[in-house]
């Protein structure tokens, strides 16, 4: 098991539509925008803001629509 930081996009039906795994290099820039553990994992789920989008956009395969309310950053356990 390991933990990864993610960008999540939800559809109009509120189901997860797509997610992107973020590299470790975004941890320090994100610390000023979201609560993180000392190990670099995002605590809880955070709605996308313009400041967060500016940090994570290079690793997301489509333009982030901050105004939609469909985009979030979070951490998740993976096998």
N, C-alpha and C positions, 0 to 999 in steps of 0.2 A: 504494500500500500504506500502511496505517496500523495502529496497534496500539490495542487497546481492552482495558479491564479488564472481566471478566465474573464473574457468578455462574453456576455450572454445577450442574445437577441430573442425577444418573445414576439409571437405573432398576435394578431387581433383577437384570437381565441385564448390568449394568455398562456399558451403552451410554448415551451422552448422550441424555437425554430432553428437556431444555429448557435454554436459557441466556438470561440477561438482561445487557444492556450497562449498565455503571455510568457515571454522569456524573463529570466531572472533580472535582466537589466532594467526592467520597469519598476522594480520594488522601491528603490530609493525615491524616484520621482513621485510615485503614488503615495508615499508616506505622508506628504503634506495635504493630501486630498481625502484619504479614507483612514479609518482605524486599522492598524496592522499589528500582528504579533511581532515579537522580537525576531522570530525566524523568517518574517517576510510574507506571511499569509494574511489575506484580507479577512477581517472580522466582520461577519454578517454579509449582507448583500447591499450594494450601494447603487443608487440610480446614477446614470451617466450625466455628467455635467460637461460643459464646454472645456473646462480645465482637464478633466479626466480624459475626454475624447482626444485632446491634443497630445496626450502622453501615449495612449494606446492605439491610435489610428494606424500607425505604420504596420501593425501586426494583425489588422482586421481586413478581411478581403472585400469589404464594401464600405461605402461612406456611412458614417455613424450619424443618425438623425437624433440629435439630443432632444429636440422638441417633442418627439413621438412618445416618450415615456416607455418605450419598449426595450431600452438598452440598459444593462447593468454590469457591474464588475463584482466578482465574488471569488471565493476559493472553494475547491471541491476535492474530495478524496477520490483517487482513482486506483485501480488495481494494476 
